[in-house]
């Protein structure tokens, strides 16, 4: 993991999270912590461990982390502006995902889909694990008739980080009803698209877990290891919120999962370094 140059300006934990909550790649620090379970931390996306992390905020009531700043410098700028505490004063973080998403939305209000696409693309480049910006990008590609890029984008909207944001029902409808283009007809998510419901909790059995397992295996088979790991984390995150009896029926043990997952992520990072 590439650490920020000025990491010593915050009091960071010694261990980066393995998952599932907080998610893999999250490293908590103490500054601006509210003391109620809400706090800030570094976050490295799957596949971007060689880049400096963004800053996310843990929202414990919602069980998510929320992207807040593009880097540690921006967090420290905000922190100082708010008298070294959590505060309402905002800073300019122009090239970060949320700002770019907002700019894309403004272009839509002006009925300019091509310009909106530019901002949405920049948004996904800034941070690629958020479902919303991929969905917005997919919708506009669909609008202008670019079917290949639409389908690529809607796939990424589903294979996003559910510890940050769960895919919308609109995104699910889009993936389930599309007519696959030749280039993507064998993609694991496309193959399984009609079977997914992604409706978790309150059931004795849920085939979504079996389908997600098939998607993970398929992504691994085609060499898309980062997305396979992301979906494996999503699987475990949803299972984490299930009852203990449900977990037992599906042979899920969180500690065992964490050990296996940590080994998988280490192996991937070692291969990338090699």
TORZA-705103 format. One record per residue (C-alpha): residue in three letters; x, y, z. Coordinates in pm, 1 decimal. Example, Ala and Ser with C-alpha at 12.3 -4.5 7.8 and 13.67 -1.06 7.14 Angstrom:
   res         c1         c2         c3
   ALA     1230.0     -450.0      780.0
   SER     1367.0     -106.0      714.0
//
This chain:
   res         c1         c2         c3
   UNK        0.0        0.0        0.0
   UNK      135.5      340.1      -94.8
   UNK      118.1      568.7      206.6
   UNK       73.4      946.9      181.1
   UNK      395.1     1145.3      223.3
   UNK      254.1     1334.8      521.6
   UNK       91.8     1038.3      696.0
   UNK      265.6     1137.0     1019.7
   UNK       29.7     1435.7     1045.8
   UNK     -250.3     1199.9     1151.6
   UNK     -275.7      927.3     1413.9
   UNK     -342.6      619.5     1203.9
   UNK     -414.5      267.8     1322.4
   UNK     -139.0       15.2     1274.0
   UNK     -340.5     -235.4     1068.8
   UNK     -525.1     -191.6      740.0
   UNK     -866.5     -359.6      749.6
   UNK     -915.8     -695.6      578.7
   UNK    -1296.5     -662.9      571.7
   UNK    -1584.1     -688.3      583.1
   UNK    -1681.2     -391.6      797.2
   UNK    -1491.7     -166.7      775.8
   UNK    -1411.4     -292.1      426.2
   UNK    -1083.2     -424.2      296.6
   UNK     -833.4     -145.6      230.6
   UNK     -961.3       92.8      499.8
   UNK     -720.1      238.4      756.3
   UNK     -874.6      443.0     1036.2
   UNK     -715.4      752.2     1185.9
   UNK     -820.2      956.0     1491.5
   UNK     -841.0     1312.8     1360.7
   UNK    -1198.9     1453.6     1333.8
   UNK    -1343.5     1139.3     1491.6
   UNK    -1683.6     1208.5     1646.1
   UNK    -1647.6      947.6     1919.2
   UNK    -1975.3      777.2     1828.8
   UNK    -1839.5      528.5     1578.6
   UNK    -1808.0      782.9     1295.9
   UNK    -1449.3      850.6     1193.5
   UNK    -1221.5      905.5      895.4
   UNK     -970.5      678.0      731.1
   UNK     -760.9      611.2      426.0
   UNK     -909.0      387.5      158.8
   UNK     -729.7      206.4     -122.5
   UNK     -939.5       72.0     -409.8
   UNK     -881.7     -281.3     -533.8
   UNK     -608.3     -248.1     -795.5
   UNK     -498.9       99.9     -686.3
   UNK     -281.7        1.7     -392.8
   UNK       20.7      159.6     -562.1
   UNK     -153.9      499.2     -556.4
   UNK     -210.5      725.1     -258.1
   UNK     -545.4      653.1      -91.5
   UNK     -855.8      868.8      -85.7
   UNK    -1011.4      968.0      247.2
   UNK    -1343.5      812.5      346.5
   UNK    -1571.0      872.4      641.1
   UNK    -1723.5      586.2      834.5
   UNK    -2099.0      636.2      879.8
   UNK    -2172.5      370.9     1139.5
   UNK    -2552.9      418.5     1151.5
   UNK    -2574.6      331.4      781.2
   UNK    -2300.6       68.8      784.4
   UNK    -2108.2      237.3      502.6
   UNK    -1796.7      436.8      430.0
   UNK    -1843.8      758.1      233.9
   UNK    -1578.0      907.9       -1.5
   UNK    -1497.6     1256.9      129.7
   UNK    -1157.0     1380.9        9.7
   UNK     -926.7     1299.2     -280.1
   UNK     -616.8     1276.7      -59.9
   UNK     -476.3     1347.6      284.9
   UNK     -372.8     1703.6      194.8
   UNK     -735.5     1789.9      118.5
   UNK     -852.1     1635.3      445.8
   UNK     -592.6     1835.1      641.9
   UNK     -696.6     2153.4      462.1
   UNK    -1056.9     2088.6      566.6
   UNK     -954.3     1988.7      919.2
   UNK     -759.5     2310.6      973.3
   UNK    -1040.6     2520.9      824.1
   UNK    -1274.1     2370.3     1084.6
   UNK    -1041.0     2449.5     1376.6
   UNK     -905.1     2095.8     1395.3
   UNK    -1243.6     1935.1     1449.9
   UNK    -1529.6     1787.1     1246.7
   UNK    -1710.2     2085.9     1096.8
   UNK    -1949.4     2212.5      832.5
   UNK    -1701.8     2432.9      643.4
   UNK    -1621.3     2279.7      304.0
   UNK    -1316.0     2307.8       79.9
   UNK    -1268.9     2290.3     -294.5
   UNK    -1178.6     1937.3     -406.6
   UNK    -1238.9     2001.6     -774.4
   UNK    -1103.7     1681.4     -927.1
   UNK    -1260.5     1441.4     -678.5
   UNK    -1538.2     1196.6     -756.8
   UNK    -1826.3     1378.1     -585.1
   UNK    -1749.1     1716.5     -740.2
   UNK    -1713.7     1563.3    -1086.8
   UNK    -2039.7     1374.9    -1040.5
   UNK    -2211.2     1700.5     -949.6
   UNK    -2069.9     1871.6    -1258.3
   UNK    -2202.9     1589.1    -1474.4
   UNK    -2546.1     1630.7    -1317.5
   UNK    -2538.9     2002.2    -1399.2
   UNK    -2468.1     1922.6    -1762.5
   UNK    -2770.4     1692.1    -1768.3
   UNK    -2989.9     1977.2    -1645.6
   UNK    -2863.6     2172.7    -1946.4
   UNK    -2947.4     1877.1    -2174.3
   UNK    -2584.6     1818.8    -2270.7
   UNK    -2529.6     1440.5    -2244.8
   UNK    -2192.4     1441.7    -2422.7
   UNK    -2045.7     1689.6    -2173.9
   UNK    -2208.7     1501.9    -1885.8
   UNK    -2037.4     1184.1    -2005.7
   UNK    -1699.1     1359.3    -1987.0
   UNK    -1753.1     1452.0    -1623.5
   UNK    -1895.6     1110.6    -1533.6
   UNK    -1594.7      939.7    -1694.9
   UNK    -1359.6     1165.2    -1499.1
   UNK    -1559.7     1077.6    -1189.0
   UNK    -1510.7      704.3    -1239.7
   UNK    -1140.0      761.3    -1304.3
   UNK    -1118.3      955.0     -978.5
   UNK    -1289.1      674.0     -788.3
   UNK    -1405.6      357.4     -957.8
   UNK    -1596.1      167.1     -686.6
   UNK    -1900.0      393.1     -655.7
   UNK    -2217.6      256.4     -813.1
   UNK    -2386.8      590.6     -882.3
   UNK    -2130.6      746.8    -1115.2
   UNK    -2111.5      428.6    -1325.1
   UNK    -2491.6      418.5    -1342.8
   UNK    -2509.7      782.5    -1451.9
   UNK    -2241.8      715.5    -1712.7
   UNK    -2426.0      404.5    -1834.6
   UNK    -2753.4      595.0    -1865.2
   UNK    -2599.6      863.8    -2083.3
   UNK    -2416.9      614.3    -2304.5
   UNK    -2751.9      442.7    -2352.0
   UNK    -2910.0      776.8    -2435.1
   UNK    -2662.6      853.9    -2715.3
   UNK    -2672.9      497.4    -2850.4
   UNK    -2328.4      372.2    -2745.8
   UNK    -2437.7       22.0    -2647.1
   UNK    -2092.2     -124.0    -2578.1
   UNK    -1987.9      149.8    -2336.3
   UNK    -2334.9      143.0    -2180.2
   UNK    -2301.1     -226.0    -2100.6
   UNK    -1944.2     -191.2    -1971.9
   UNK    -2055.7       90.2    -1743.0
   UNK    -2366.2      -82.5    -1609.4
   UNK    -2155.0     -389.3    -1527.3
   UNK    -1928.2     -164.6    -1318.3
   UNK    -2231.2       -9.7    -1150.5
   UNK    -2325.0     -355.0    -1018.8
   UNK    -1969.5     -474.3     -950.3
   UNK    -1906.0     -177.4     -723.4
   UNK    -1824.2     -153.9     -354.2
   UNK    -2142.6     -226.0     -161.4
   UNK    -1977.3     -108.6      161.1
   UNK    -1993.7      238.0        3.5
   UNK    -2318.1      222.5     -190.4
   UNK    -2550.8      -58.9     -290.4
   UNK    -2654.8      -66.4     -659.7
   UNK    -2990.8       96.8     -726.7
   UNK    -3298.0      -88.1     -846.9
   UNK    -3269.2      108.9    -1170.9
   UNK    -2919.0      -26.9    -1223.3
   UNK    -3044.8     -380.5    -1158.3
   UNK    -3328.5     -335.2    -1406.1
   UNK    -3086.8     -210.0    -1669.3
   UNK    -2851.3     -506.5    -1631.0
   UNK    -3134.6     -761.4    -1626.4
   UNK    -3309.4     -632.7    -1939.1
   UNK    -3017.2     -549.6    -2167.5
   UNK    -2948.5     -735.6    -2492.7
   UNK    -2580.1     -837.5    -2468.6
   UNK    -2335.8     -707.6    -2726.3
   UNK    -2104.0     -963.2    -2881.1
   UNK    -1799.1     -847.3    -2682.8
   UNK    -1971.7     -896.8    -2347.1
   UNK    -2210.5    -1186.5    -2400.2
   UNK    -1985.0    -1422.2    -2200.0
   UNK    -1915.9    -1185.2    -1912.8
   UNK    -2001.0    -1360.7    -1582.2
   UNK    -2243.4    -1090.1    -1472.4
   UNK    -2414.8    -1079.8    -1812.8
   UNK    -2453.3    -1458.3    -1813.8
   UNK    -2617.8    -1450.7    -1469.1
   UNK    -2803.0    -1120.2    -1508.4
   UNK    -3156.4    -1258.2    -1529.6
   UNK    -3117.8    -1462.5    -1211.0
   UNK    -3004.9    -1186.9     -975.3
   UNK    -3238.7    -1009.9     -735.3
   UNK    -2990.6     -880.5     -475.7
   UNK    -3258.5     -876.3     -209.2
   UNK    -3089.0     -967.7      116.2
   UNK    -3206.2    -1040.5      468.9
   UNK    -3527.7    -1184.3      613.0
   UNK    -3511.9    -1509.8      416.4
   UNK    -3434.6    -1865.9      515.2
   UNK    -3263.9    -1926.2      180.7
   UNK    -3130.7    -1684.9      -80.0
   UNK    -3006.3    -1797.1     -421.2
   UNK    -2836.2    -1460.9     -472.8
   UNK    -2540.9    -1589.8     -272.3
   UNK    -2501.7    -1886.3     -505.9
   UNK    -2524.6    -1659.7     -809.7
   UNK    -2268.1    -1416.6     -666.7
   UNK    -2037.0    -1715.6     -608.5
   UNK    -2076.9    -1808.9     -977.2
   UNK    -1996.3    -1451.2    -1080.0
   UNK    -1686.6    -1449.1     -857.3
   UNK    -1566.1    -1777.2    -1011.5
   UNK    -1632.5    -1644.1    -1360.1
   UNK    -1443.1    -1320.9    -1295.9
   UNK    -1151.0    -1521.9    -1158.5
   UNK    -1154.0    -1747.4    -1466.6
   UNK    -1126.9    -1450.4    -1704.6
   UNK     -847.2    -1298.4    -1497.0
   UNK    -1045.1    -1003.2    -1359.1
   UNK     -906.3    -1059.5    -1012.1
   UNK     -975.4     -712.9     -870.8
   UNK    -1346.4     -733.2     -948.1
   UNK    -1358.1    -1093.0     -829.3
   UNK    -1217.6     -982.3     -493.6
   UNK    -1455.6     -687.3     -481.6
   UNK    -1753.3     -916.7     -535.2
   UNK    -1617.0    -1161.2     -279.1
   UNK    -1606.5     -877.2      -27.3
   UNK    -1965.1     -784.6     -126.9
   UNK    -2073.3    -1143.8      -72.9
   UNK    -1918.0    -1148.6      274.2
   UNK    -2058.0     -806.2      362.0
   UNK    -2413.8     -914.1      283.4
   UNK    -2359.3    -1241.7      468.1
   UNK    -2221.9    -1046.7      767.3
   UNK    -2561.0     -879.1      815.3
   UNK    -2751.3    -1209.5      799.1
   UNK    -2851.2    -1406.3     1109.0
   UNK    -2608.2    -1654.4     1261.2
   UNK    -2837.9    -1942.9     1165.7
   UNK    -2843.1    -1824.3      803.7
   UNK    -2463.0    -1801.7      803.4
   UNK    -2441.4    -2156.3      937.2
   UNK    -2671.1    -2286.5      662.4
   UNK    -2437.6    -2131.4      404.6
   UNK    -2120.4    -2243.1      584.1
   UNK    -2004.4    -1887.1      638.8
   UNK    -1768.2    -1809.1      924.3
   UNK    -1639.6    -1451.8      929.7
   UNK    -1302.5    -1528.2     1088.5
   UNK    -1233.8    -1811.1      844.4
   UNK    -1337.9    -1589.1      554.7
   UNK    -1106.3    -1308.6      669.2
   UNK     -808.7    -1543.6      685.1
   UNK     -871.6    -1674.0      332.8
   UNK     -943.7    -1329.1      194.5
   UNK     -632.1    -1177.1      348.8
   UNK     -424.6    -1451.0      186.8
   UNK     -585.6    -1389.4     -151.9
   UNK     -525.1    -1015.0     -138.5
   UNK     -163.6    -1066.6      -31.3
   UNK     -102.9    -1310.8     -315.4
   UNK     -246.1    -1063.7     -566.6
   UNK      -35.1     -776.7     -433.6
   UNK      278.0     -992.1     -436.7
   UNK      212.8    -1088.7     -800.5
   UNK      165.9     -723.4     -893.8
   UNK      490.0     -629.9     -721.0
   UNK      668.8     -915.3     -896.0
//
